[in-house]
Amino acid sequence: MSKFSEIKERDNKYFMNTYAPYDVAFERGEGCYLYDTDGNEYLDFLGGIAVNALGYNYPAFVDAITAQAKKVSIISNYFYNENRGLMAEQLVKDTHLEKVFFGNSGAEANECAIKLARKYFKVKGENRFKIVTAVKSFHGRTLATVTATGQEKYNKPYAPLPEGIGIYIPYNDEDALRAVLEDDEVAAIMLEPIQGESGIVPATESYLKLADKLTKEKGVLLILDEVQTGAGRTGKFWAFEHYGVTPDIVTAAKGIGGGVPISACMATAEVASAFVPGDHGTTFGAQPLVTGVGYAVCSKIREQGFMDEVAAKGAYLRAELRKIDDARIVDVRGKGLMVGAEIESGDIAKEIYNRMFKKGFILNVAGGKVLRFVPPLIVATEQIDLMISALKETLKEME
């Protein structure tokens, strides 16, 4: 029995059936490449779904995790630790945000945001508790965040769902935005600057600016879910910086840790003041290991010129995709290195994905028929060229 066969057999025997994994096991990575148990090489344009910002075996990441592991990996949040403050400072740097809570996953960050929004109005003595989200949004897998997710395929199996979460409005629909804010029980609107799981759909500038304006006028909180868009992914550290808006709460995960489990719920000082000791907590969040690594990763991303390169490479990727003269590609969209190529049907998108994988390129299909490109931020233009060449070849084979 091969090493892969042993891995697969054991996994199928003991691991819960919550995924449908591709028939491969990766055992190491280098830069933007992954290597399976048979030594085959794959160029990764998925990056752990926008997680591995610096790719694999990046020196700053490895050095940070090694150095901190030799000191202390976890202590209780009953005590101070230097890395917690350093990482928090790094995240809110050059923004209007002032306070941070650390968790382990994007869902936990969004759960924190929902709790904070409700507590904020509870403290103010206002009966505001409803959380408005967008149709086709994705906010996580906890019961509250899967309810906030505007897709029945994710939340319907878990009904009855928590009350007051997930009042869904069409994304980028300004009239729907105005209408929902007539409800004086609305506490917050939670939006993704770019909807990731539904197929890389950016918010229009006018829509997000209107959300910012109206929520301020109505005294409602604006929460932006930057789990997938944060940490330089779009060419700016936070995607909201593209729009010139000032959300009350911002959530993040994925790229801020570059591969370690860390998430953040950030807020203005006024909103954050609703939380007092005992209101919220976590065992593993803010531990020295993950915050130390996160600090190293985010420091690298914030280095002068790094995000400019991300923006340039993202523009290059979108331009090269648009140059492909094939009617089966119906749209190319995104910001920075968060790019989607919409294919005319889900079946064709899936076939492209499978054929590309066999050629050694890791992609992903989001929203049913959109090829999602979220490679490590260190991807080189030469590597983009390799992928584009393979994609053209694949489309020609499918004619």
C-alpha positions as CSV (number, residue, x, y, z in Angstrom):
1,M,0.0,0.0,0.0
2,S,1.3,3.4,-0.9
3,K,1.8,6.2,1.6
4,F,-1.1,8.1,0.1
5,S,-3.4,5.0,0.3
6,E,-2.5,4.6,4.0
7,I,-3.3,8.3,4.6
8,K,-6.6,8.1,2.8
9,E,-7.7,4.9,4.4
10,R,-7.0,6.2,7.9
11,D,-8.6,9.6,7.2
12,N,-11.8,8.0,5.9
13,K,-11.9,5.7,8.9
14,Y,-11.6,8.3,11.6
15,F,-12.3,11.7,10.2
16,M,-15.9,13.1,10.1
17,N,-17.3,13.2,6.6
18,T,-17.6,17.0,6.3
19,Y,-15.4,17.4,3.2
20,A,-15.0,15.9,-0.2
21,P,-11.2,15.9,-0.6
22,Y,-9.4,15.6,-3.9
23,D,-7.5,12.4,-4.3
24,V,-4.1,13.7,-3.1
25,A,-2.2,14.4,0.1
26,F,0.3,17.2,0.3
27,E,3.3,16.8,2.6
28,R,5.4,19.9,2.0
29,G,5.5,23.3,0.3
30,E,8.1,25.8,-0.9
31,G,7.2,29.4,-1.9
32,C,4.1,29.0,-4.1
33,Y,4.6,25.3,-4.7
34,L,3.1,22.3,-3.0
35,Y,4.4,18.7,-3.2
36,D,2.3,15.6,-2.8
37,T,3.3,12.2,-1.2
38,D,4.5,11.0,-4.6
39,G,6.7,14.1,-5.1
40,N,4.6,15.7,-7.7
41,E,4.8,19.5,-7.9
42,Y,1.7,21.9,-7.9
43,L,1.6,25.6,-8.4
44,D,-0.8,26.9,-5.8
45,F,-3.3,29.6,-6.8
46,L,-5.6,28.8,-3.8
47,G,-3.2,29.5,-0.9
48,G,-5.3,27.6,1.6
49,I,-8.2,29.8,0.5
50,A,-6.4,33.2,0.9
51,V,-4.6,32.1,4.0
52,N,-0.9,31.5,3.0
53,A,-0.1,35.1,2.4
54,L,3.6,34.5,2.3
55,G,3.4,31.1,0.7
56,Y,5.2,28.0,2.2
57,N,8.3,27.8,4.3
58,Y,8.8,31.6,4.2
59,P,11.7,32.6,6.4
60,A,9.9,35.3,8.4
61,F,7.1,32.8,9.2
62,V,9.3,29.9,10.0
63,D,11.7,32.0,12.2
64,A,8.8,33.6,14.1
65,I,7.0,30.3,14.9
66,T,10.3,28.6,15.8
67,A,11.5,31.4,18.1
68,Q,8.2,31.7,19.9
69,A,7.8,27.9,20.3
70,K,11.1,27.9,22.2
71,K,9.8,30.5,24.6
72,V,6.1,29.9,25.4
73,S,3.3,29.0,23.1
74,I,0.3,29.7,25.3
75,I,-0.6,31.3,28.6
76,S,-4.0,32.3,29.9
77,N,-5.5,35.6,28.8
78,Y,-5.6,36.4,32.5
79,F,-2.0,37.6,32.0
80,Y,-0.4,40.1,29.7
81,N,1.8,39.0,26.8
82,E,3.9,41.2,24.6
83,N,2.8,39.7,21.3
84,R,-0.9,40.3,21.9
85,G,-0.4,44.1,22.0
86,L,2.1,44.2,19.2
87,M,-0.2,42.3,16.9
88,A,-3.2,44.4,17.8
89,E,-1.3,47.5,17.1
90,Q,-0.2,46.2,13.8
91,L,-3.8,45.5,12.7
92,V,-5.3,48.9,13.6
93,K,-2.2,50.9,12.4
94,D,-3.1,53.8,10.2
95,T,-6.9,53.2,10.6
96,H,-9.7,54.7,12.7
97,L,-10.1,51.4,14.6
98,E,-8.7,51.2,18.1
99,K,-9.4,48.0,19.9
100,V,-8.9,44.3,19.0
101,F,-10.2,40.9,20.2
102,F,-8.4,37.8,19.0
103,G,-10.0,34.5,18.2
104,N,-9.1,31.4,16.2
105,S,-11.2,31.6,13.0
106,G,-13.2,33.9,10.9
107,A,-16.4,32.6,12.2
108,E,-15.4,33.4,15.7
109,A,-14.4,36.9,14.7
110,N,-17.9,37.4,13.2
111,E,-19.5,35.8,16.2
112,C,-17.7,38.4,18.3
113,A,-18.8,41.2,16.1
114,I,-22.5,40.1,16.4
115,K,-22.2,39.9,20.2
116,L,-20.5,43.2,20.4
117,A,-23.1,45.0,18.3
118,R,-25.9,43.6,20.4
119,K,-24.1,44.4,23.7
120,Y,-23.4,47.9,22.5
121,F,-27.1,48.7,22.1
122,K,-28.0,46.8,25.3
123,V,-25.7,49.1,27.2
124,K,-27.3,52.1,25.5
125,G,-30.7,50.9,26.5
126,E,-31.9,50.6,22.9
127,N,-33.9,47.7,21.6
128,R,-31.7,47.1,18.6
129,F,-30.8,43.4,18.0
130,K,-31.3,42.5,14.3
131,I,-28.2,41.8,12.2
132,V,-28.7,42.5,8.5
133,T,-26.6,40.6,6.0
134,A,-26.5,40.2,2.2
135,V,-27.9,37.5,0.0
136,K,-25.1,35.1,-1.1
137,S,-22.9,36.3,1.7
138,F,-20.7,33.9,3.7
139,H,-19.8,34.7,7.4
140,G,-18.8,31.4,9.0
141,R,-19.9,28.0,10.3
142,T,-21.0,28.6,13.9
143,L,-24.8,28.6,14.5
144,A,-24.9,32.4,14.6
145,T,-22.6,33.0,11.6
146,V,-24.1,30.4,9.4
147,T,-27.4,32.1,10.1
148,A,-25.9,35.4,9.1
149,T,-24.7,33.7,5.9
150,G,-27.2,34.5,3.2
151,Q,-27.2,31.1,1.5
152,E,-29.8,28.5,2.4
153,K,-27.6,25.6,1.5
154,Y,-25.4,26.5,4.5
155,N,-28.0,27.3,7.1
156,K,-31.2,25.6,6.3
157,P,-30.1,22.2,7.7
158,Y,-29.6,23.7,11.1
159,A,-33.1,25.3,11.6
160,P,-34.5,26.6,13.8
161,L,-32.0,29.4,13.5
162,P,-31.2,32.1,16.0
163,E,-33.8,34.9,16.0
164,G,-32.8,38.3,14.6
165,I,-29.7,37.3,12.7
166,G,-29.7,37.1,8.9
167,I,-32.2,39.6,7.6
168,Y,-31.0,39.2,4.1
169,I,-30.9,42.0,1.5
170,P,-29.6,41.9,-2.1
171,Y,-26.0,42.8,-2.4
172,N,-25.2,46.1,-4.1
173,D,-28.9,47.0,-4.0
174,E,-29.1,50.6,-2.7
175,D,-32.9,50.7,-2.5
176,A,-32.9,47.6,-0.4
177,L,-30.3,49.1,1.9
178,R,-32.4,52.2,2.4
179,A,-35.5,50.2,3.1
180,V,-34.0,47.8,5.7
181,L,-32.8,50.8,7.7
182,E,-36.3,51.9,8.3
183,D,-36.5,49.1,10.9
184,D,-35.6,50.7,14.2
185,E,-34.7,47.2,15.6
186,V,-31.7,46.9,13.3
187,A,-28.4,46.9,15.3
188,A,-25.9,46.3,12.5
189,I,-25.4,45.6,8.8
190,M,-22.6,43.1,8.1
191,L,-21.2,43.1,4.6
192,E,-18.2,41.7,2.8
193,P,-16.3,44.3,0.7
194,I,-15.9,41.5,-1.8
195,Q,-18.1,38.5,-1.5
196,G,-15.7,35.6,-1.8
197,E,-17.6,32.3,-1.5
198,S,-20.3,33.5,-3.9
199,G,-17.8,34.1,-6.7
200,I,-15.5,37.2,-6.1
201,V,-18.2,39.9,-6.3
202,P,-16.9,43.3,-5.2
203,A,-19.2,45.9,-3.6
204,T,-19.7,48.9,-5.8
205,E,-18.1,52.1,-4.4
206,S,-21.5,53.9,-4.2
207,Y,-23.1,51.0,-2.4
208,L,-20.5,50.7,0.4
209,K,-20.3,54.5,0.8
210,L,-24.1,54.6,1.1
211,A,-24.0,51.9,3.7
212,D,-21.4,53.9,5.6
213,K,-23.5,57.1,5.3
214,L,-26.9,55.7,6.2
215,T,-25.7,53.6,9.1
216,K,-24.1,56.7,10.6
217,E,-27.3,58.7,10.1
218,K,-29.5,56.0,11.6
219,G,-27.2,55.2,14.5
220,V,-26.7,51.6,13.2
221,L,-23.3,49.9,13.2
222,L,-21.5,48.9,10.0
223,I,-19.6,45.7,10.3
224,L,-17.3,44.7,7.4
225,D,-16.2,41.1,7.2
226,E,-12.6,41.2,5.9
227,V,-11.8,37.6,6.7
228,Q,-10.9,36.9,3.1
229,T,-10.1,40.4,1.9
230,G,-7.8,41.6,4.7
231,A,-4.0,41.5,5.2
232,G,-3.0,43.0,1.9
233,R,-5.0,40.6,-0.3
234,T,-6.6,43.4,-2.3
235,G,-3.5,45.6,-2.6
236,K,-4.3,47.6,0.5
237,F,-4.1,46.2,4.0
238,W,-7.8,46.4,4.5
239,A,-10.2,46.4,1.5
240,F,-12.3,49.1,3.1
241,E,-9.4,51.5,2.4
242,H,-10.3,51.3,-1.3
243,Y,-13.7,52.8,-0.5
244,G,-12.9,55.6,1.9
245,V,-15.4,54.3,4.5
246,T,-15.1,54.0,8.3
247,P,-16.8,50.9,9.6
248,D,-17.5,50.5,13.3
249,I,-16.4,46.9,13.4
250,V,-14.1,45.0,11.1
251,T,-13.4,41.2,11.2
252,A,-10.4,39.4,9.9
253,A,-8.7,36.0,9.9
254,K,-7.0,33.9,7.1
255,G,-4.1,36.0,5.8
256,I,-3.3,37.9,9.1
257,G,-1.7,34.7,10.4
258,G,-0.2,33.4,7.2
259,G,-1.1,29.8,8.2
260,V,-1.6,29.8,11.9
261,P,-5.2,29.9,13.4
262,I,-5.8,33.5,14.4
263,S,-8.7,35.9,13.8
264,A,-9.5,39.4,14.9
265,C,-12.5,41.5,15.7
266,M,-11.6,45.2,15.6
267,A,-13.7,48.1,16.6
268,T,-13.7,51.8,17.4
269,A,-13.0,52.6,21.1
270,E,-16.6,53.7,21.6
271,V,-18.1,50.5,20.3
272,A,-15.5,48.3,22.0
273,S,-16.3,49.9,25.4
274,A,-19.5,47.9,25.5
275,F,-17.4,44.8,26.4
276,V,-16.3,44.6,30.0
277,P,-14.3,41.7,31.6
278,G,-16.2,38.5,31.5
279,D,-18.4,39.5,28.5
280,H,-16.4,37.5,25.9
281,G,-13.4,35.3,25.9
282,T,-11.5,32.3,24.4
283,T,-8.9,29.9,25.5
284,F,-6.6,29.9,22.5
285,G,-7.2,33.4,21.1
286,A,-4.3,35.9,21.5
287,Q,-1.8,33.2,22.6
288,P,1.8,34.3,22.2
289,L,2.6,31.8,19.4
290,V,-0.1,32.9,16.9
291,T,0.1,36.6,17.7
292,G,3.9,36.4,17.4
293,V,3.7,34.7,14.0
294,G,0.8,37.1,12.9
295,Y,2.9,40.1,13.9
296,A,5.8,38.8,11.7
297,V,3.5,38.1,8.8
298,C,1.7,41.4,8.9
299,S,4.9,43.3,9.4
300,K,6.2,41.8,6.1
301,I,3.0,42.7,4.3
302,R,3.2,46.2,5.6
303,E,6.8,46.7,4.3
304,Q,7.1,49.5,1.8
305,G,6.2,48.4,-1.7
306,F,4.9,45.0,-0.8
307,M,1.2,45.8,-1.3
308,D,2.0,47.9,-4.3
309,E,3.4,44.7,-5.9
310,V,0.2,42.8,-4.9
311,A,-1.9,45.4,-6.6
312,A,0.3,45.3,-9.7
313,K,0.3,41.5,-9.9
314,G,-3.4,41.4,-9.4
315,A,-4.0,43.9,-12.2
316,Y,-1.6,41.8,-14.4
317,L,-3.5,38.6,-13.6
318,R,-6.9,40.1,-14.4
319,A,-5.5,41.6,-17.6
320,E,-4.1,38.3,-18.8
321,L,-7.3,36.5,-18.0
322,R,-9.3,39.1,-20.0
323,K,-6.9,38.6,-23.0
324,I,-8.0,34.9,-23.3
325,D,-10.3,35.0,-26.3
326,D,-12.9,32.4,-25.2
327,A,-16.6,32.9,-24.9
328,R,-16.8,30.4,-22.0
329,I,-15.1,33.1,-19.8
330,V,-18.0,35.6,-19.3
331,D,-16.4,37.9,-16.7
332,V,-13.2,38.7,-14.8
333,R,-13.4,40.7,-11.6
334,G,-11.7,41.3,-8.2
335,K,-9.2,43.5,-6.5
336,G,-5.5,42.8,-6.0
337,L,-4.8,39.0,-5.8
338,M,-8.4,38.2,-5.1
339,V,-9.6,37.4,-8.6
340,G,-12.6,35.5,-10.1
341,A,-13.1,34.4,-13.6
342,E,-16.8,33.6,-14.2
343,I,-17.4,30.6,-16.5
344,E,-20.6,30.1,-18.5
345,S,-21.6,27.0,-16.5
346,G,-20.7,25.2,-13.4
347,D,-20.0,22.0,-15.3
348,I,-17.4,23.7,-17.5
349,A,-15.8,25.4,-14.5
350,K,-15.5,22.1,-12.7
351,E,-13.9,20.4,-15.7
352,I,-11.4,23.3,-16.0
353,Y,-10.6,22.9,-12.3
354,N,-10.0,19.1,-12.7
355,R,-8.0,19.4,-15.8
356,M,-5.8,22.2,-14.3
357,F,-5.2,20.1,-11.2
358,K,-4.0,17.2,-13.3
359,K,-1.6,19.7,-15.0
360,G,-0.2,20.7,-11.5
361,F,-2.2,23.9,-10.9
362,I,-4.4,24.3,-7.8
363,L,-7.5,26.5,-8.3
364,N,-10.9,26.5,-6.8
365,V,-14.5,26.9,-8.0
366,A,-16.5,29.5,-5.9
367,G,-20.2,30.4,-6.4
368,G,-20.8,27.4,-8.5
369,K,-19.1,28.6,-11.7
370,V,-16.3,31.0,-10.8
371,L,-12.7,30.1,-10.9
372,R,-11.2,31.7,-7.8
373,F,-7.5,32.8,-7.8
374,V,-6.2,33.7,-4.4
375,P,-2.5,32.7,-4.6
376,P,0.2,33.6,-2.0
377,L,0.9,37.3,-2.2
378,I,4.5,36.5,-3.2
379,V,3.4,34.9,-6.5
380,A,5.6,36.0,-9.3
381,T,4.4,37.2,-12.7
382,E,6.3,34.3,-14.3
383,Q,4.2,32.0,-12.2
384,I,1.0,33.8,-13.3
385,D,2.2,33.3,-16.9
386,L,2.6,29.6,-16.4
387,M,-0.9,29.3,-15.0
388,I,-2.4,31.4,-17.8
389,S,-0.6,29.3,-20.4
390,A,-2.0,26.1,-18.9
391,L,-5.5,27.6,-18.7
392,K,-5.4,28.5,-22.4
393,E,-4.2,25.0,-23.2
394,T,-7.0,23.5,-21.1
395,L,-9.7,25.6,-22.8
396,K,-8.3,24.6,-26.2
397,E,-8.4,20.9,-25.2
398,M,-12.1,21.3,-24.2
399,E,-13.2,22.8,-27.6
